[in-house]
Amino acid sequence: MGEPAGADAEDVFGAGRLDAVLADVMRDTGASVGLVYLRVPGEGMLRLALVSGVSQEIAAPWVRIPADAPIPVVDAMRDRALVWLGGQQEIARRYPRLGIVLPYDFLLAAAPIADDTAVRGGIVLLWPVWHPPHLDEHERAALDACGRRAARLLRRAAERGPASYPAEPRVVHPAGPPAADPVLARSALRFTERLPVGCCALDLDGRLTFLNTAAAELLQAGAAALLGRRPWEVLLWLNDPVFEDRYRAAVVTRQPMSFTVVRRPATWLLFELYPDATGISVHVTRVAGPSAADEGEGAGRESGAGAAAPPGAPAAPHPAPFEGSGGTAGGTAPASRPAEPVGAGAVYHLMHLAATLAEAAGVHDVVELVADQIVPAFGPQGLVLMSADEGRLRIIGHRGYSREFVDRYDGTPLTAEVADAQVLATGIPLFFTSPEDLYRAHPHAPRYEDRSAWAFLPLIASGGPVGSLILSYARPRPFPAAERAMLTSLAGLIAQALARARLYDAKHSLARSLQTSLLPHGLVPLPGVEVAARYLPAGHGMDVGGDFYDLIRAAPDTVIAVIGDVQGHDPNAAALMGQVRTAVHAHATAGASPGDILARTNRLLNDLDPDRFTSCLIVELDLARHRLRLATAGHPPPLLRAPDGRTRLLEAPPGLLLGIAPDVEYATAEGPWEAGSVLALYTDGLVEAPGVDIGTATAELSGRLARSRPGDLDSLAADLIRHVKDPAHRTDDVALLLVRRGS
């Protein structure tokens, strides 16, 4: 389906054009769940824009995703390729973080939203397990068409100016059945009222939309108390994570689920859940309690419904009982347990955040993850993250507050008599269930719009203060004991992550300072040549590399271009890089040939015995004779682009890496250097990638250089490195040096 040429940003994000794209691909592929992610310019994040088939609460851990997160949609966008996961085991093996939060059996596809110019987002689809183990040609074509159609909409929106992206994901409701005839509707209602079994309906968010009289009697609660509410949040004897988990499993997998629960004093109820694209039908019936023999076998088992599933669906296991807080399973003695257990969703969110924080490196990463994950997953309307620094609390992240508001409280002394400093001094969290509670304890506490409940949590790691976390809620909140324990655990995870991140940043800053101090701070303009350079550090870890480049004025009419790569990624590599660069500079200014420069530098390295090797390329540019000479010590050959666009590799006689053997000779090759030609020197990080042949990658780089318009050398340098993988996935440094001879 095409789009009108006049589609603009408001059409795309406000009037539902993307909604139609998602609805169409779900209909064409039979997917049960759909998510659309957009790459928002300037954020370095993916934002969930549309969700269909599940509640926002289930999708909450993935509302904002770092561009390097190890999840399918990121990989699909990075590689411009479909990612297919054929079931729970494959998901757990390839994407364990996803398997932690959604430990259910389903199939998943992720595909990029891309055109020839850019990757603009991604789409994720889920299917129940009775879907065939692979996508057929029709489904693949539908996914591909969806990505191209969405990309056209987004490109047109971008061409008309910055778009206004939705602040929260919008729910796309699948098309329901046609409106029922009023007579039939009344007949259906009377039918359910006559049934001796309880009949309920939940929407995809888990809220009750209907229950008959039999259900109200079995649940011992009236419709007024239940409609519009989640049952496990209203009925104490249903307030168990297992109930919510079965609901989540039914929504995600579209498979029938069931469980039994005992209601005080000894009434056993069987709940059977039957999901579809619009919600869940629930049957509630009274059943006999388990026998003594069953108690040792069945209690605590996961369950599916005994009703027939769609064709091809796996058989459901026998329902398993669990305790409700108003009674006991099998008539045994009551177990010691909290009166208000934490819901399954909160448990999964906590596990997801723990796994995510374990992968965070620097403080910035931790702050972004905390701010982006906690607000959608744990329900607060506001968050302020503060770090203890030199006797003060510095605000390092916030959500749900204006910048002007938080700036007024940045730098609060740790000795101040305010809640955020008090919890850090005592190590004891504070919970205020209403504005009256807060202002009674802290009359001068700042007021912000409609906030009515607060949690002030100390961040303490290894016994030392790290900072404070403030969560605020729009409505009064009781903060039951289980929720307080969960939030305290949450604060502990964040404190540990921040402590690790501080150490990482300190070491990383020291290593980077060493490396950058040894690289040229700028390439001095030289008569007769134009130069441009780029350096990109590796994206993972705190290690630094030994990539280096230099441009040396060896004589009035001679310029020496140098590029090299010291083995290893650590401060020792950076230090050795500085020694190599100094040696090359000294021998170049002494008038040595490229081969002699390498031979002399090699002898120095062998004397130093650094126990690591260095690749190096030397190119001597003779401005008077219009010739160039080059020698290599195991370094990738440079590229030379002629003024007419023809590009070729400049091969030099191969030479050993520096530092392997003391007495090595390096041959020097010679060739012409035409006016207007461009010489490109680079390190292997520009052409090496896992699974990619280096010869193929070098040929692609040569092609890009040949097709370029080298009028602006700086723009050309930017174009040549643009293809490099996302920084988070780059495992090696990249150095590029371009030199063009003037006319």
N, C-alpha and C positions, 0 to 999 in steps of 0.2 A: 504494500500500500504506500503510495507516495504522499508527500506533504506539500501543501501550497507554498509557493515561493515566498509569500509574505509572512511566513511564520517568524515571529520575533521572540525576544527573551520572555516577555510576559506570557505569550502563548505556550512556550515550552514549560515554564516553571509555575505558571499560575492557572492556566486554563486546561491543563490535563493532557497535553499532547504526549508527554512521556508516559502518562498513565495508560494511554491507549496502546503505546508500544509494548509495555509490560503485559497488559491484559491480552493482547493478540498473541504474543509468543507463548504465554502460558496456555492459552486455548489451543494453539497449533501443536504444541508439544505434549499436552496433557500433564504439565508440571503442577504440583500441588502448592508449591511455595515459590515466590519470586522476590528478588531484591535487586534494586538498581543503585549503583554507586557512581558518584561523580567526582572527578578530580577538580578541586577548587583551586584556581590560580592563586599562588602566593602562600598557600597553607602547608604544602608538603604532606597533605593528608587526603584520604578518601572520605567522602561524606555519604552516608546512606540517605538517598533522596526518596525512594519509594519502597514500600514493603507490601506484600500481598500474601495471604494465606497463613500468616502467623501474627501474633500480637506484637506491638512495639516492645513490650517488656521482654519477650523471648529474644527479640533482635537487639536488645539494648547493648550487649557487650561489643557489638560491631557497628554502632552508630557512627563513630569516627575511627578510622583505621590509619595507622602510620603507613607511609608509602613503602616501607620495607618490611611490613608485618608478614610472618610466614603463614599466609592463608591463601586459599585457591584464587580468589579474585585478583589479588596482587600479582600472583604468578602469571595469571592469564593476561593481565594488562602489560606486564613487563615483557613477556615473550610474544605478545600478539598471537596467542594460540589458545585453543580450547583446553581446559583442564577437566578431566572426567574422573570421578571417584565412584567405584562400583559397589560400595557398601561400607559397613561400619569398620571392618578390619582394615581396609585400605585407608579410610579416613584417619583412624587412630595411628596407623603406621606413618603416613605422610604428613599429617597435620594434627599432631597430638593436642595442641591447644584447642582446636575445634572439637576434637573428640571428648575433651574434658567437659566442655560446657553443654554439648548436645550428645550425650552418650546413648544415642538411639540409632536404629538401623534405617538408613535411607540412602538414596543415590543422589549425586550432586554433579552439576556441570557449572563451570564458570567460563565466561567468554568476554573478550574485550569489546568495548564500544569505541570503535576506531575507524578512521578514514585514512586516506593516503598521506595526510599531513600530521596527524596527531592521534594519540590515544586519550580519549576524553572521559573514560569511565569504564565500568564493567557491569555485567549482569550475572546473577547467581540464580540457578533454578534447582529445586529439589523434587524428587519423585519418591513414591512409596516403593518398597522392596519388590513388589510384584511387577514393576517395570522391567523389561528385558535388561540384561547386564551391560548392554551397549546402546548408544544412540543410533537410530537408523538415519538414512540419508535425508529423509524428510525433516527430521528433528534437527539435524545439523544445519540444513539449509535454512530452517526457520530461525535458529540462533544466529547464524551469520547475517541474515537479512535484518534481524532485530538490531544487531550491533551497528550495521551500516545506516539503518533508518534513524536510530537514536543519534548517531554521530552527525548526520546531516542537520538534524534539529539543533544540536548543541553548537555546531559550527555557525549556523545562521544566527543563532542567538549571540554568539561571541562577536560576529561581524557587526552587530548593531550596538555593541557597547557592553559594559560589564552587566552581568545578569544578577538578579536578586535571588540567591539560592534559598530554599526553604530552611528555616532555623531547625526544624525537626522533621524526621521522615514522615512522609504522607502515606496513609494507608489506602491502598487501592483495593476496593471491595470487588470480589468476583461477581459476575452477573448471577443473580439468584433466579429462582423459578418465577414464572409470571404471577401477578397478583391473583390470589385465590378468590374464587367466587364467594361472596358473603354467606350464601346458604351452605356451601361446602365447608367454609371455615367454622360456622356454628356447629355443623355436624361433627367435624373433627374434634372440636372442643368438647362436645358432649361425649364423644367416643372415649377420649382420654379420661374424662371424669368418671365414666362407668368402669374403667379398668381397676382391678384390685392391686395393680402394681403402681409404684411411684413413677411418674414421667416428668422429666425436667429437660430444659434446654439451656445450654451455655453458648455464649458467643465465643469467638476465637480468643478473646481476652480473658475468658474464664468466668465471666459474669452471668448470673442467672437471668434469662429472659422469659422463662415460663416454668411453672410447676403446677401439677394438678393437685387435687385435694389429698389423694393417697400419698403423694410425695411429701406434702406439708405435714401430714400426720406422722409419717415415718421419720421425718427429720425433726419433728417436734418444734416447728417454727412456722409462722405464717408467711404468706406471700409478701406482705408489706415489709417484713424484716429481711427478706432474702432477695427480692427482685432488684437487679442492678448491682448486686454484691457478689463477691467470690465466696462460695460456700465455706471454704477453709479459713476465711478471714472472719466469718460470723459465728460459726458453730464451733465451740471449743473442742468438742469431741472429734471434729474433723481436722483440727489444726495440727496436722502432721505432715512432714515433707513428702511422705509417700503419696498422699492424695494429689498434691500439686504436681508431683513428678509424673504420675499417671496421666494427668491432664496434659502436661507438656508433651509427653510421649505420644499421646493420641493426636495432638495438633501437628506435631512435626512429622510423624510417620504415616498419618492417616490410617492407622490400624486400630481395630477395636481393642480396648483395654478393660480390665476389670480388677476389682479388689474387694475384700471384705473388711468390715470394721465393726467393732463392738461399741454399742451405745449403752450408756449407763441405764440400768444396772447390769443386764446380761442379754441385751437384744442384738443379735448379729444381723447386719445388713450387707447385702451384696450390691455393689455399684457396677454397672456395665456401661461403658462409654463407647458411642458409635460416632466417629467424626466424619465430616465431609468439608467441602470448601467454605461453607458458611458458618459452621459451628459444630457443636457436639450434642447429640441426643443421649440422655442418661436414663437408664432404668434402675430403679431402686426397689429391691424386694427383701423381705424377711427370710432368713435362712437359719438352719440349725447350726449351732456352734460346732467346732471341730472336735472329733473324738480324741481321746488320749493318745491313740496311735498316730493321728494326724499331726498332733502338736509338734512332735519331733521331726516331721518330714516337711510340712508345708509352711510353717510360719516364717514370714520374712522373704518368701520367694517373690521374684518379679512376676508380673502377670500380664496376660492378654485376655481378651474376651472370648467366651465360648461360642459366641455367635459367628455365623459364617462371614468370612471376609470376602472382598472382591476376588474374582477369578485369579488364580495364581498366587494369592497371598498365602504366607506360611500359616500353619495351624497354630492357634493360640494355646498357650499353656493353661493349666488349671489355675483359677484365681487363688491368690495367696492372701491370708489375713494379715492385718497389722493392728496394733493397739490404737485406740482413740483415747484421748486424755480423760474421758469419762468412764473408762472401764478397762478390762484386761483381756488379752487374747487367751482363749481356751480356759478361762476361769482360774488362771494362775495368779499369784500374788502380784499386786501392782508394782511396776518397775519404777525406780527412782528416775525421774525425768523432769525437765523444766515444764512449767505450765504452758508457756507459749514458745514452742520450738520455732527455729528460723525456717522460713519457707525454702523449698527446693531451689527456687530461682535465685534467692540470695546466696545459698550455698554454692551453686554453680558460678554465679558472678564472682564470688570470693575466690574460688579456685582459678577462674580465668584471670583475674587480676594478679594473683600470685604468680601464675605462669608468665604473664606478660611482663611483670616487674622483674622477674628473674632474668629476662633478656635485655632489659634496659641498660644502657651504658652510662651516659653522663646525666647530670642533674636536669638538663633541659628535657631529655627523653623521659625521665621519671615524672617531671612536672606535667608534661603534655599527656602522658598516659593516665596519670591520676585524675587530672581535670576532665579528660575526655571519657573516661570509663565510669567514674563514680557517679557523676550527675545522672546519666541515663540509666545506669544499672541499679543504683541503690535509692533513688527516689528524692534526693534533696533538690530544692530549687536553687540553692546557692552553695558555693564552695570557696574557701580561702585556704591556701596552703602557704605556711610561713616557715622560714628557716631561721634558726638561731645563729647569729653572726655578730661576733664582737660585742656581746652584751645586749643585742637588740634583735627583735623579730622582724625579718625582712620578708615582704610578700613576694613570693616567687611564682605564684600561679593563682588564678581565680576564674570562676564561672558564675554567671547569674548576678553579677554586680557590675556597676559602671566603673570605669577606670578612675573617674574623679573621686568616687566614694572610697575605693580601696587605697588610693594614694594618700588620703588624709591619715591613714592609720599605719602606713609603712614606717618601720623604724621604731616601733613601740619598745621601750626598755623592758628587759626581762624582769625588772623589779617593780614594774607598774602593777597597780591593783586592778587589773582587768582579767577577764576570764581566760583569754588566750595565753597570757603570761603566767597566770596562776596555775593552770594545769601543768605547765612545763616545770614549774618550781616544785609542785607536789607530786607529779607523776600520776595524779588521779583524774580521770576524765570527769567532765561536768555535763549534765543533761538538763535542759530547761524545757519543760513540757508546754509552756505557755508564755506569752509576753509578761504576765504578772510575775511568774517565777523568776525570769531573767532580771527584770527591773527592780524586783525586791532585793535581789542579791547584788546587783550592779546598777544603781540608779542612773549612772551616766553612760551606760552602754549605748553604742550608736544604734539608731533606728534606720531600717531600710525597707521602704515600701510595705509589703504585706507579709513580712516574715513573722511566724508565730511560734516556732519551736527551734531549738538549737542543740547541737552536740559539739562540745569543745573537747578535742582529743589530743593528748600529749603524744609527741613523736619522740620516742626514746629508744636508742639502740646501744647495746653493750653497756648499759648503765649510764650513758651520757645523753644530754639533751640534744636533739636534732632540730626540733621545730614543733609547730602546732598545726592541727587541721580543724577547721571550723566548717560544720555543715548546718545549713539553715533550711527550714521547711515552711511552706506557705500556710499550713494548718497546724493547730495544736496537735501534739503527738505524744502518746504515753510512754514511748521508749520502754517496752517490756524488757525483762531481764535478758532474754535470749538475744534481742536486738542490740542491747548494750554490749553484750559479750562479743557479738559479731563485729560491731563497729570498733571495739577495742582491738580485736584481732586485726582488723583492717588497718588501724593506725600502726600496729606493730610491723606489718608487712611494708608499709610505706616508709617507716623510719629506717628499717634495715636497707631498703632500696636506696634511700637518700644517702645513707652513710656510705654505702658502696659507691654510689655515683660521685660523691665528693672526692673520694680517694682516686677514682678513675680520672676525674677531671684534673686533679692536681698532677698526677703522673703524666697524663696526656699533654697538659700544658707545658710541662717541663721538657718532654721529648720533642714536641712540636717547636718550641722555642729554639732548641738546639738545632733542629733540622733547618728551620727557616733562616736562622742566623748564618748558616753555611751556604745557603743559596744566594745568588746575586739579587740584591734588592731592586735592581732595575737594570735593563740593558742599555748601556750608554749609546746614543745614536752615533753612527760612524759614517763618514763621507763615502758615498758610493753604494751603500747598502741600506736596506730597510729590514727591520727585525720585528718579530712578535713571538711571544712564548706563553705557554700554559703549563700549569702544574696542578694536578688533581690528586689529593691523598687518597689512599685506600679507604673504603667505607666501613670496614669492620675492625673492631678491637682498638686498643690504645697504641698498638705498635706503629712505628714510623719506619719509612723506607729509606733507601739510599740513592734514589733517583736524583740526578743532577744534570745541569746544563750550564754552559757559559759561552760567552763571545769575547774573544781576546784580540786586542790590537797588537799584533806581533811586530809590525813594521809599518812605515807610512802607507805602503800599498798592499799590506797583507793582513788578513783577518783570519783568526782561527775559531772555528765553531766546534764545540765539544758537547757531547752528551754521553751519559753513562748510568750504570745501575749497579750498586753494591748489593751483594747477596745478603738477604736477611731483612727483617723488619723489627728493629729495636734501636735503642740509642747508640749501641756500638756500630751499627750499620751507618747511622747518620754521622758519627764521629769519623769513621773511616772514609766516608764520602768527602768530608772536609779535607782530609789529608790527600786524597787522590786529586781533588780539584786544585789544591794548592800546588801539588807537584806538577800537574799538567800546565798550570799557569806559568810556573817558573821556567819549565823547559820550553814552552811555546815562545815566551818573550826572549829567550836566549837564542832563537833562530833555528831550533831543531826541526827536522822534517816530521810529518805525522807519524811515520814508522818509528823514528828515533824517540819521539815524545812517549810513545807507548812502551818502548823497550826500557827507557830510563825509569819511567813510573813503575813498571813491573818489577825492576830490581829493587826499588825502594820498598814496595809492598812485601817482597820476599824477605827483606831485611827486618821489616816490622813484624813479620809472621802473624798476621791478623787472623789466620785460620778461617778465612772466607775469601771468596773470589769476586771480581768486578769485571763487568763488561764495559767497553768504552769505544767510542767512535770519534776520530779526529778528522776534520775536514779543513784543509787550508785553502783559502780563497784569495787568489792573486788578482787584485783589481787592475793592475797594469797590463798583464799578459792575458787577462780574461781566461785564466785556467784555474782548475781546482785539483787538489791532490788529497787523497784520503787513505786512511789505514784503520783497521778494525781489530779489536780484541774481543771477538765473540759477540758483537753487538748487531742487532737487526740493521740491515742495509738502509741507507737513506733513499728518499725519493726525489727525483728531479723533474720538475714540470717546465717544459719549454714554453716560450711565448705563445706558440700556436696551440697549446693545450696538451700536446703529446707528453705522456708521463712514463718514466721508466725507473727501475731500481738501479742504483749505482753499486755495482758489485766490486768489492775489494778482495784481494787474496785473503783467505781465512786466517785468523790468528787466535792463539790460545787466550782464554780469559786471563786477566791480570791476577797474579798471586799464585798461579799453579806451579810454575817452574822459574828459576832465577834467570837463566840465560836463554831468552827467547828473542828471535828477530821478527819484526813485523814489517811486511812489505808495503810499499806505498804505490797506489795506482794513481793515474792522472787522466784528466779529460777536460773538454771545453766547458766554459761557463758563459753562456750567451747573455746578452743584455735582456732584462725582463724575465729571466728564468727564476723559478722559486725552488729552493732547496728545503726539504722537510726532514728533520732529524727527530726521532721519537724513541721512547722506551717500549719494551714489550707489553706493558700494561695497556697500550693503545690497541694492540692487535691480538692479544691473548684473552681467551674466555673459555670456560669449561665447555667441552663438547664442540668447539669450533676449531677447524683446521687453521693453523697460523698462516699457511700459504693463501688460503681463501680469504682470510681476514685482511692480509696485506694487499691482495688484489683489489678488495673492496675499498680500502683506504686510497689506493692508487686511482681507482675510478672516481672517487669523490674529489680528489685533488684535480684530476683531469677535467671534470665537469664544472669546477669552481670558476668564479670570476674574481681573480686575485687583485682587484683594484685596491681594496682595503685589507691589508695583511692581518690586522687584528680581527676583523670579521671572519676572515678565512680560518684563522686558528680556532675561533669559536665553533665554526661549522665542522671542522675536522674532529673535534672531540665530542660533538653533540650526540653522536651515535653510541658513545660509551654507555654501558649499562648504568642503571640507577646507582648513585653513590653507595647506598646501603648494601648492594650486591657486588660491588667491585672489590676484588681481593688483592689488587696490586696498585701501586702508585702509577700515575701517568705523567710523563713529561713530554713536551712538544716544543721544538724550536724551529721557526721558519725564518729563512734568510732569502731576500730577493736582491738581485743585482740591479742597480739603476741603469738607465740608458746612457 
